[in-house]
Amino acid sequence: MKLIHRPASERGQFENDWLKARYSFSFSSYQDPQWVNFGQMRVLNHDVVQPARGFAPHSHQDMEIITYVIQGAVEHQDSMGNREIIRAGEVQVMSAGSGVQHSEVNPSSTELLELFQIWVFPAEKGIRPRYEQMAFPPQERVGRLEPMVSPMGQGGPLSVQQNFYLQGGVLEVGQEVQHRPQTQHVWLQVARGQIEVEGQKLGPGDGLGLDFSDQPEADGPASASSATSPLRLEPFRIKALQAAEFIVLES
């Protein structure tokens, strides 16, 4: 296993009068050939949006887009006819597929919006665009990892067209969880607080990749529609040094 530490201070940066963005991987004007993707995850952005501001209508194609709201709310409108509010503790999935246009705006006149946005390469291009969202109240997932997103066909709360998983964790000081990887590329991203993973301390905005690609798969790679993962990887522990909220992304 190889550990890949991505400190918050070393991420790509963009700021203007309404947006403070941090990029774990190359995005927009931030381009770094050493940080392009991790497994099937292409983008992991950490955005803070000022009240009553946001992203004007824009287009996407052939990408699985996941939004995890940390604070505040985002108002989403798209060319499929969806107009929804995604609040803190909720997750949204949009398959851009053959093409979709959408906007993302902070509907509050007083409160900041903070979110993680994740883009995942799809297993199949040109699919029909689709939309899902679901609430995962933080107070109901204290002390454990909550499954949020899984490959299509596995019966998860939300799904994507890729062998990709998202879990959300909330731990109080001293709490610890054990997690067995479902894929060879695991990424942890901290929203708040401090955790320790494999001896590496991670604070707000820090990321850590665990690359298990040197460990062989049992029966060949899993597909987006696989019912179970063929991997037999050793579990790792996540311990809270401070009360913490974080996500675990696997592909």
ChimeraX commands (.cxc) that place a marker at each C-alpha (Angstrom):
marker #1 position 0.00,0.00,0.00 radius 0.5
marker #1 position 1.20,3.49,-0.89 radius 0.5
marker #1 position 0.11,6.60,1.04 radius 0.5
marker #1 position -0.36,9.86,-0.89 radius 0.5
marker #1 position -0.69,12.92,1.36 radius 0.5
marker #1 position -2.36,16.04,-0.05 radius 0.5
marker #1 position -2.16,18.85,2.54 radius 0.5
marker #1 position -4.86,21.51,2.33 radius 0.5
marker #1 position -2.27,24.24,1.78 radius 0.5
marker #1 position -0.84,22.52,-1.31 radius 0.5
marker #1 position -4.08,22.22,-3.26 radius 0.5
marker #1 position -4.79,24.37,-6.28 radius 0.5
marker #1 position -6.46,27.68,-5.46 radius 0.5
marker #1 position -8.91,30.10,-7.00 radius 0.5
marker #1 position -10.59,33.08,-5.34 radius 0.5
marker #1 position -12.74,35.97,-6.48 radius 0.5
marker #1 position -15.38,38.17,-4.84 radius 0.5
marker #1 position -17.88,35.31,-4.38 radius 0.5
marker #1 position -15.96,32.02,-4.60 radius 0.5
marker #1 position -13.13,30.47,-2.59 radius 0.5
marker #1 position -12.15,27.20,-4.27 radius 0.5
marker #1 position -9.52,24.59,-3.49 radius 0.5
marker #1 position -8.68,21.89,-6.02 radius 0.5
marker #1 position -7.24,18.51,-5.05 radius 0.5
marker #1 position -6.72,17.71,-8.75 radius 0.5
marker #1 position -6.18,19.73,-11.92 radius 0.5
marker #1 position -9.21,21.88,-12.66 radius 0.5
marker #1 position -9.91,25.00,-14.72 radius 0.5
marker #1 position -6.85,27.28,-14.66 radius 0.5
marker #1 position -5.05,25.06,-12.11 radius 0.5
marker #1 position -3.16,22.40,-14.04 radius 0.5
marker #1 position -0.59,20.09,-12.46 radius 0.5
marker #1 position 0.45,16.93,-14.35 radius 0.5
marker #1 position 1.22,15.24,-11.01 radius 0.5
marker #1 position -2.36,15.78,-9.81 radius 0.5
marker #1 position -4.76,14.84,-12.59 radius 0.5
marker #1 position -6.91,12.08,-11.12 radius 0.5
marker #1 position -6.93,9.30,-8.54 radius 0.5
marker #1 position -8.38,6.05,-9.82 radius 0.5
marker #1 position -11.67,6.93,-11.54 radius 0.5
marker #1 position -12.02,10.20,-9.58 radius 0.5
marker #1 position -11.20,13.13,-11.84 radius 0.5
marker #1 position -12.18,16.13,-9.67 radius 0.5
marker #1 position -12.41,16.84,-5.94 radius 0.5
marker #1 position -13.15,20.50,-5.34 radius 0.5
marker #1 position -13.77,22.23,-2.00 radius 0.5
marker #1 position -15.88,25.34,-2.62 radius 0.5
marker #1 position -17.08,28.14,-0.35 radius 0.5
marker #1 position -19.69,30.36,-2.02 radius 0.5
marker #1 position -20.84,33.75,-0.76 radius 0.5
marker #1 position -24.56,34.40,-0.06 radius 0.5
marker #1 position -26.80,34.92,-3.10 radius 0.5
marker #1 position -23.98,34.04,-5.53 radius 0.5
marker #1 position -23.07,30.97,-7.51 radius 0.5
marker #1 position -22.38,29.27,-10.81 radius 0.5
marker #1 position -24.40,30.45,-13.82 radius 0.5
marker #1 position -25.86,27.84,-16.20 radius 0.5
marker #1 position -23.12,25.71,-17.75 radius 0.5
marker #1 position -22.87,22.37,-19.52 radius 0.5
marker #1 position -21.44,18.94,-18.68 radius 0.5
marker #1 position -21.13,15.72,-20.65 radius 0.5
marker #1 position -20.02,12.17,-19.82 radius 0.5
marker #1 position -19.20,12.68,-16.15 radius 0.5
marker #1 position -20.71,11.42,-12.90 radius 0.5
marker #1 position -21.01,14.50,-10.64 radius 0.5
marker #1 position -21.50,14.23,-6.87 radius 0.5
marker #1 position -22.12,17.16,-4.54 radius 0.5
marker #1 position -21.69,16.78,-0.76 radius 0.5
marker #1 position -22.94,19.84,1.15 radius 0.5
marker #1 position -20.99,20.64,4.33 radius 0.5
marker #1 position -22.63,23.94,5.32 radius 0.5
marker #1 position -25.57,25.96,4.05 radius 0.5
marker #1 position -27.50,24.94,0.94 radius 0.5
marker #1 position -27.21,24.96,-2.83 radius 0.5
marker #1 position -30.06,25.58,-5.25 radius 0.5
marker #1 position -29.77,23.39,-8.35 radius 0.5
marker #1 position -31.61,23.86,-11.65 radius 0.5
marker #1 position -30.98,21.77,-14.76 radius 0.5
marker #1 position -32.14,21.12,-18.31 radius 0.5
marker #1 position -33.86,17.89,-17.17 radius 0.5
marker #1 position -36.42,20.05,-15.37 radius 0.5
marker #1 position -35.09,19.57,-11.85 radius 0.5
marker #1 position -35.14,22.48,-9.42 radius 0.5
marker #1 position -33.99,21.37,-5.98 radius 0.5
marker #1 position -32.37,22.60,-2.77 radius 0.5
marker #1 position -29.55,20.43,-1.41 radius 0.5
marker #1 position -28.85,21.21,2.24 radius 0.5
marker #1 position -26.02,20.43,4.65 radius 0.5
marker #1 position -25.96,16.69,5.25 radius 0.5
marker #1 position -27.41,15.93,1.82 radius 0.5
marker #1 position -25.76,14.43,-1.24 radius 0.5
marker #1 position -26.66,14.96,-4.88 radius 0.5
marker #1 position -25.71,12.77,-7.84 radius 0.5
marker #1 position -26.06,13.89,-11.46 radius 0.5
marker #1 position -25.07,11.73,-14.42 radius 0.5
marker #1 position -24.26,14.22,-17.16 radius 0.5
marker #1 position -24.26,11.49,-19.80 radius 0.5
marker #1 position -25.14,12.68,-23.30 radius 0.5
marker #1 position -25.28,16.27,-22.05 radius 0.5
marker #1 position -26.92,18.44,-19.41 radius 0.5
marker #1 position -26.93,22.10,-18.44 radius 0.5
marker #1 position -27.31,23.25,-14.85 radius 0.5
marker #1 position -26.74,26.11,-12.43 radius 0.5
marker #1 position -25.68,26.04,-8.76 radius 0.5
marker #1 position -26.46,29.02,-6.53 radius 0.5
marker #1 position -26.35,29.78,-2.81 radius 0.5
marker #1 position -30.00,30.69,-2.11 radius 0.5
marker #1 position -29.28,32.27,1.28 radius 0.5
marker #1 position -28.88,36.01,1.68 radius 0.5
marker #1 position -26.78,35.61,4.83 radius 0.5
marker #1 position -25.19,32.15,5.10 radius 0.5
marker #1 position -22.11,30.77,3.35 radius 0.5
marker #1 position -22.36,27.63,1.23 radius 0.5
marker #1 position -19.57,25.07,1.64 radius 0.5
marker #1 position -19.39,21.85,-0.35 radius 0.5
marker #1 position -17.28,19.13,-1.87 radius 0.5
marker #1 position -17.87,18.44,-5.54 radius 0.5
marker #1 position -16.58,15.19,-6.99 radius 0.5
marker #1 position -16.40,14.21,-10.66 radius 0.5
marker #1 position -16.03,10.55,-11.61 radius 0.5
marker #1 position -15.30,9.12,-15.04 radius 0.5
marker #1 position -18.34,7.09,-16.21 radius 0.5
marker #1 position -18.06,3.43,-17.17 radius 0.5
marker #1 position -20.18,4.15,-20.25 radius 0.5
marker #1 position -20.45,7.31,-22.33 radius 0.5
marker #1 position -23.54,8.85,-23.87 radius 0.5
marker #1 position -26.05,7.55,-21.32 radius 0.5
marker #1 position -29.29,9.35,-20.57 radius 0.5
marker #1 position -28.74,12.12,-17.98 radius 0.5
marker #1 position -30.19,11.40,-14.54 radius 0.5
marker #1 position -30.54,13.06,-11.13 radius 0.5
marker #1 position -30.78,11.86,-7.51 radius 0.5
marker #1 position -30.39,13.34,-4.05 radius 0.5
marker #1 position -30.77,12.08,-0.48 radius 0.5
marker #1 position -30.36,13.35,3.08 radius 0.5
marker #1 position -27.85,11.75,5.46 radius 0.5
marker #1 position -28.26,13.69,8.76 radius 0.5
marker #1 position -24.84,13.97,10.44 radius 0.5
marker #1 position -26.28,13.29,13.90 radius 0.5
marker #1 position -27.50,9.90,12.66 radius 0.5
marker #1 position -24.09,8.75,11.41 radius 0.5
marker #1 position -21.89,9.55,14.40 radius 0.5
marker #1 position -19.35,6.82,15.10 radius 0.5
marker #1 position -19.60,5.05,11.75 radius 0.5
marker #1 position -19.15,5.32,8.00 radius 0.5
marker #1 position -22.47,5.86,6.22 radius 0.5
marker #1 position -22.73,4.38,2.69 radius 0.5
marker #1 position -23.99,7.13,0.39 radius 0.5
marker #1 position -23.02,6.32,-3.21 radius 0.5
marker #1 position -22.25,2.96,-4.82 radius 0.5
marker #1 position -22.09,1.46,-8.32 radius 0.5
marker #1 position -25.32,1.19,-10.28 radius 0.5
marker #1 position -27.15,-2.03,-9.53 radius 0.5
marker #1 position -25.79,-2.56,-6.03 radius 0.5
marker #1 position -28.84,-1.15,-4.26 radius 0.5
marker #1 position -27.05,1.73,-2.55 radius 0.5
marker #1 position -28.87,4.88,-1.45 radius 0.5
marker #1 position -27.48,6.74,-4.48 radius 0.5
marker #1 position -25.68,5.31,-7.49 radius 0.5
marker #1 position -23.24,6.15,-10.27 radius 0.5
marker #1 position -22.24,4.50,-13.55 radius 0.5
marker #1 position -18.82,3.44,-12.26 radius 0.5
marker #1 position -17.20,1.13,-9.73 radius 0.5
marker #1 position -17.12,3.98,-7.21 radius 0.5
marker #1 position -18.16,4.33,-3.57 radius 0.5
marker #1 position -18.69,7.31,-1.27 radius 0.5
marker #1 position -19.07,7.00,2.51 radius 0.5
marker #1 position -19.50,9.83,4.99 radius 0.5
marker #1 position -18.03,9.74,8.47 radius 0.5
marker #1 position -18.73,11.73,11.63 radius 0.5
marker #1 position -16.60,10.90,14.68 radius 0.5
marker #1 position -16.40,12.34,18.16 radius 0.5
marker #1 position -13.03,12.74,19.89 radius 0.5
marker #1 position -11.44,9.34,20.44 radius 0.5
marker #1 position -13.91,7.40,18.31 radius 0.5
marker #1 position -12.48,5.00,15.78 radius 0.5
marker #1 position -13.81,3.10,12.79 radius 0.5
marker #1 position -12.32,0.30,10.74 radius 0.5
marker #1 position -12.84,0.14,6.99 radius 0.5
marker #1 position -12.04,-2.61,4.51 radius 0.5
marker #1 position -11.34,-1.14,1.05 radius 0.5
marker #1 position -13.75,-2.09,-1.72 radius 0.5
marker #1 position -11.43,-0.89,-4.51 radius 0.5
marker #1 position -7.71,-0.35,-5.03 radius 0.5
marker #1 position -7.86,3.46,-4.78 radius 0.5
marker #1 position -9.18,4.98,-1.55 radius 0.5
marker #1 position -9.19,8.72,-0.82 radius 0.5
marker #1 position -10.08,10.42,2.47 radius 0.5
marker #1 position -10.97,14.11,2.55 radius 0.5
marker #1 position -11.53,16.02,5.79 radius 0.5
marker #1 position -14.27,18.65,6.03 radius 0.5
marker #1 position -13.68,19.61,9.67 radius 0.5
marker #1 position -11.81,18.41,12.74 radius 0.5
marker #1 position -8.81,16.08,12.78 radius 0.5
marker #1 position -8.38,12.38,12.12 radius 0.5
marker #1 position -5.49,9.95,11.99 radius 0.5
marker #1 position -5.13,7.27,9.29 radius 0.5
marker #1 position -2.17,4.89,9.09 radius 0.5
marker #1 position -0.15,7.23,11.32 radius 0.5
marker #1 position -0.92,10.28,9.16 radius 0.5
marker #1 position -2.73,13.16,10.87 radius 0.5
marker #1 position -5.26,14.99,8.70 radius 0.5
marker #1 position -6.93,18.33,9.44 radius 0.5
marker #1 position -9.57,20.44,7.66 radius 0.5
marker #1 position -9.05,20.35,3.90 radius 0.5
marker #1 position -6.36,17.66,4.05 radius 0.5
marker #1 position -6.62,14.61,1.81 radius 0.5
marker #1 position -4.97,11.20,1.89 radius 0.5
marker #1 position -4.87,8.60,-0.86 radius 0.5
marker #1 position -4.34,4.92,-0.11 radius 0.5
marker #1 position -3.16,3.15,-3.25 radius 0.5
marker #1 position -3.55,-0.64,-3.08 radius 0.5
marker #1 position -2.74,-1.23,-6.76 radius 0.5
marker #1 position 0.33,-3.25,-5.77 radius 0.5
marker #1 position -2.00,-5.82,-4.20 radius 0.5
marker #1 position -3.55,-8.26,-6.70 radius 0.5
marker #1 position -7.27,-8.61,-7.23 radius 0.5
marker #1 position -8.79,-12.00,-6.48 radius 0.5
marker #1 position -10.94,-12.52,-9.59 radius 0.5
marker #1 position -10.26,-9.56,-11.87 radius 0.5
marker #1 position -11.61,-6.00,-11.77 radius 0.5
marker #1 position -15.14,-5.23,-10.62 radius 0.5
marker #1 position -17.56,-3.61,-13.04 radius 0.5
marker #1 position -20.04,-0.83,-12.35 radius 0.5
marker #1 position -22.79,-3.45,-12.13 radius 0.5
marker #1 position -20.90,-5.94,-9.97 radius 0.5
marker #1 position -22.85,-7.17,-6.96 radius 0.5
marker #1 position -19.71,-7.59,-4.87 radius 0.5
marker #1 position -16.12,-6.44,-5.02 radius 0.5
marker #1 position -13.53,-9.17,-5.79 radius 0.5
marker #1 position -10.89,-7.43,-3.67 radius 0.5
marker #1 position -9.58,-8.93,-0.45 radius 0.5
marker #1 position -7.67,-5.99,0.99 radius 0.5
marker #1 position -6.65,-5.46,4.59 radius 0.5
marker #1 position -8.78,-3.00,6.59 radius 0.5
marker #1 position -7.43,0.26,7.96 radius 0.5
marker #1 position -8.46,2.38,10.94 radius 0.5
marker #1 position -9.63,5.97,11.11 radius 0.5
marker #1 position -9.39,7.65,14.52 radius 0.5
marker #1 position -10.73,11.07,15.51 radius 0.5
marker #1 position -8.18,13.28,17.28 radius 0.5
marker #1 position -10.83,16.03,17.29 radius 0.5
marker #1 position -14.53,15.85,16.48 radius 0.5
marker #1 position -14.45,15.33,12.73 radius 0.5
marker #1 position -16.50,15.11,9.54 radius 0.5
marker #1 position -14.90,13.50,6.49 radius 0.5
marker #1 position -15.63,11.48,3.36 radius 0.5
marker #1 position -14.12,8.28,2.01 radius 0.5
marker #1 position -14.06,7.88,-1.78 radius 0.5
marker #1 position -13.16,4.60,-3.50 radius 0.5
marker #1 position -12.64,3.71,-7.13 radius 0.5
marker link #1:1,2 radius 0.2
marker link #1:2,3 radius 0.2
marker link #1:3,4 radius 0.2
marker link #1:4,5 radius 0.2
marker link #1:5,6 radius 0.2
marker link #1:6,7 radius 0.2
marker link #1:7,8 radius 0.2
marker link #1:8,9 radius 0.2
marker link #1:9,10 radius 0.2
marker link #1:10,11 radius 0.2
marker link #1:11,12 radius 0.2
marker link #1:12,13 radius 0.2
marker link #1:13,14 radius 0.2
marker link #1:14,15 radius 0.2
marker link #1:15,16 radius 0.2
marker link #1:16,17 radius 0.2
marker link #1:17,18 radius 0.2
marker link #1:18,19 radius 0.2
marker link #1:19,20 radius 0.2
marker link #1:20,21 radius 0.2
marker link #1:21,22 radius 0.2
marker link #1:22,23 radius 0.2
marker link #1:23,24 radius 0.2
marker link #1:24,25 radius 0.2
marker link #1:25,26 radius 0.2
marker link #1:26,27 radius 0.2
marker link #1:27,28 radius 0.2
marker link #1:28,29 radius 0.2
marker link #1:29,30 radius 0.2
marker link #1:30,31 radius 0.2
marker link #1:31,32 radius 0.2
marker link #1:32,33 radius 0.2
marker link #1:33,34 radius 0.2
marker link #1:34,35 radius 0.2
marker link #1:35,36 radius 0.2
marker link #1:36,37 radius 0.2
marker link #1:37,38 radius 0.2
marker link #1:38,39 radius 0.2
marker link #1:39,40 radius 0.2
marker link #1:40,41 radius 0.2
marker link #1:41,42 radius 0.2
marker link #1:42,43 radius 0.2
marker link #1:43,44 radius 0.2
marker link #1:44,45 radius 0.2
marker link #1:45,46 radius 0.2
marker link #1:46,47 radius 0.2
marker link #1:47,48 radius 0.2
marker link #1:48,49 radius 0.2
marker link #1:49,50 radius 0.2
marker link #1:50,51 radius 0.2
marker link #1:51,52 radius 0.2
marker link #1:52,53 radius 0.2
marker link #1:53,54 radius 0.2
marker link #1:54,55 radius 0.2
marker link #1:55,56 radius 0.2
marker link #1:56,57 radius 0.2
marker link #1:57,58 radius 0.2
marker link #1:58,59 radius 0.2
marker link #1:59,60 radius 0.2
marker link #1:60,61 radius 0.2
marker link #1:61,62 radius 0.2
marker link #1:62,63 radius 0.2
marker link #1:63,64 radius 0.2
marker link #1:64,65 radius 0.2
marker link #1:65,66 radius 0.2
marker link #1:66,67 radius 0.2
marker link #1:67,68 radius 0.2
marker link #1:68,69 radius 0.2
marker link #1:69,70 radius 0.2
marker link #1:70,71 radius 0.2
marker link #1:71,72 radius 0.2
marker link #1:72,73 radius 0.2
marker link #1:73,74 radius 0.2
marker link #1:74,75 radius 0.2
marker link #1:75,76 radius 0.2
marker link #1:76,77 radius 0.2
marker link #1:77,78 radius 0.2
marker link #1:78,79 radius 0.2
marker link #1:79,80 radius 0.2
marker link #1:80,81 radius 0.2
marker link #1:81,82 radius 0.2
marker link #1:82,83 radius 0.2
marker link #1:83,84 radius 0.2
marker link #1:84,85 radius 0.2
marker link #1:85,86 radius 0.2
marker link #1:86,87 radius 0.2
marker link #1:87,88 radius 0.2
marker link #1:88,89 radius 0.2
marker link #1:89,90 radius 0.2
marker link #1:90,91 radius 0.2
marker link #1:91,92 radius 0.2
marker link #1:92,93 radius 0.2
marker link #1:93,94 radius 0.2
marker link #1:94,95 radius 0.2
marker link #1:95,96 radius 0.2
marker link #1:96,97 radius 0.2
marker link #1:97,98 radius 0.2
marker link #1:98,99 radius 0.2
marker link #1:99,100 radius 0.2
marker link #1:100,101 radius 0.2
marker link #1:101,102 radius 0.2
marker link #1:102,103 radius 0.2
marker link #1:103,104 radius 0.2
marker link #1:104,105 radius 0.2
marker link #1:105,106 radius 0.2
marker link #1:106,107 radius 0.2
marker link #1:107,108 radius 0.2
marker link #1:108,109 radius 0.2
marker link #1:109,110 radius 0.2
marker link #1:110,111 radius 0.2
marker link #1:111,112 radius 0.2
marker link #1:112,113 radius 0.2
marker link #1:113,114 radius 0.2
marker link #1:114,115 radius 0.2
marker link #1:115,116 radius 0.2
marker link #1:116,117 radius 0.2
marker link #1:117,118 radius 0.2
marker link #1:118,119 radius 0.2
marker link #1:119,120 radius 0.2
marker link #1:120,121 radius 0.2
marker link #1:121,122 radius 0.2
marker link #1:122,123 radius 0.2
marker link #1:123,124 radius 0.2
marker link #1:124,125 radius 0.2
marker link #1:125,126 radius 0.2
marker link #1:126,127 radius 0.2
marker link #1:127,128 radius 0.2
marker link #1:128,129 radius 0.2
marker link #1:129,130 radius 0.2
marker link #1:130,131 radius 0.2
marker link #1:131,132 radius 0.2
marker link #1:132,133 radius 0.2
marker link #1:133,134 radius 0.2
marker link #1:134,135 radius 0.2
marker link #1:135,136 radius 0.2
marker link #1:136,137 radius 0.2
marker link #1:137,138 radius 0.2
marker link #1:138,139 radius 0.2
marker link #1:139,140 radius 0.2
marker link #1:140,141 radius 0.2
marker link #1:141,142 radius 0.2
marker link #1:142,143 radius 0.2
marker link #1:143,144 radius 0.2
marker link #1:144,145 radius 0.2
marker link #1:145,146 radius 0.2
marker link #1:146,147 radius 0.2
marker link #1:147,148 radius 0.2
marker link #1:148,149 radius 0.2
marker link #1:149,150 radius 0.2
marker link #1:150,151 radius 0.2
marker link #1:151,152 radius 0.2
marker link #1:152,153 radius 0.2
marker link #1:153,154 radius 0.2
marker link #1:154,155 radius 0.2
marker link #1:155,156 radius 0.2
marker link #1:156,157 radius 0.2
marker link #1:157,158 radius 0.2
marker link #1:158,159 radius 0.2
marker link #1:159,160 radius 0.2
marker link #1:160,161 radius 0.2
marker link #1:161,162 radius 0.2
marker link #1:162,163 radius 0.2
marker link #1:163,164 radius 0.2
marker link #1:164,165 radius 0.2
marker link #1:165,166 radius 0.2
marker link #1:166,167 radius 0.2
marker link #1:167,168 radius 0.2
marker link #1:168,169 radius 0.2
marker link #1:169,170 radius 0.2
marker link #1:170,171 radius 0.2
marker link #1:171,172 radius 0.2
marker link #1:172,173 radius 0.2
marker link #1:173,174 radius 0.2
marker link #1:174,175 radius 0.2
marker link #1:175,176 radius 0.2
marker link #1:176,177 radius 0.2
marker link #1:177,178 radius 0.2
marker link #1:178,179 radius 0.2
marker link #1:179,180 radius 0.2
marker link #1:180,181 radius 0.2
marker link #1:181,182 radius 0.2
marker link #1:182,183 radius 0.2
marker link #1:183,184 radius 0.2
marker link #1:184,185 radius 0.2
marker link #1:185,186 radius 0.2
marker link #1:186,187 radius 0.2
marker link #1:187,188 radius 0.2
marker link #1:188,189 radius 0.2
marker link #1:189,190 radius 0.2
marker link #1:190,191 radius 0.2
marker link #1:191,192 radius 0.2
marker link #1:192,193 radius 0.2
marker link #1:193,194 radius 0.2
marker link #1:194,195 radius 0.2
marker link #1:195,196 radius 0.2
marker link #1:196,197 radius 0.2
marker link #1:197,198 radius 0.2
marker link #1:198,199 radius 0.2
marker link #1:199,200 radius 0.2
marker link #1:200,201 radius 0.2
marker link #1:201,202 radius 0.2
marker link #1:202,203 radius 0.2
marker link #1:203,204 radius 0.2
marker link #1:204,205 radius 0.2
marker link #1:205,206 radius 0.2
marker link #1:206,207 radius 0.2
marker link #1:207,208 radius 0.2
marker link #1:208,209 radius 0.2
marker link #1:209,210 radius 0.2
marker link #1:210,211 radius 0.2
marker link #1:211,212 radius 0.2
marker link #1:212,213 radius 0.2
marker link #1:213,214 radius 0.2
marker link #1:214,215 radius 0.2
marker link #1:215,216 radius 0.2
marker link #1:216,217 radius 0.2
marker link #1:217,218 radius 0.2
marker link #1:218,219 radius 0.2
marker link #1:219,220 radius 0.2
marker link #1:220,221 radius 0.2
marker link #1:221,222 radius 0.2
marker link #1:222,223 radius 0.2
marker link #1:223,224 radius 0.2
marker link #1:224,225 radius 0.2
marker link #1:225,226 radius 0.2
marker link #1:226,227 radius 0.2
marker link #1:227,228 radius 0.2
marker link #1:228,229 radius 0.2
marker link #1:229,230 radius 0.2
marker link #1:230,231 radius 0.2
marker link #1:231,232 radius 0.2
marker link #1:232,233 radius 0.2
marker link #1:233,234 radius 0.2
marker link #1:234,235 radius 0.2
marker link #1:235,236 radius 0.2
marker link #1:236,237 radius 0.2
marker link #1:237,238 radius 0.2
marker link #1:238,239 radius 0.2
marker link #1:239,240 radius 0.2
marker link #1:240,241 radius 0.2
marker link #1:241,242 radius 0.2
marker link #1:242,243 radius 0.2
marker link #1:243,244 radius 0.2
marker link #1:244,245 radius 0.2
marker link #1:245,246 radius 0.2
marker link #1:246,247 radius 0.2
marker link #1:247,248 radius 0.2
marker link #1:248,249 radius 0.2
marker link #1:249,250 radius 0.2
marker link #1:250,251 radius 0.2
view
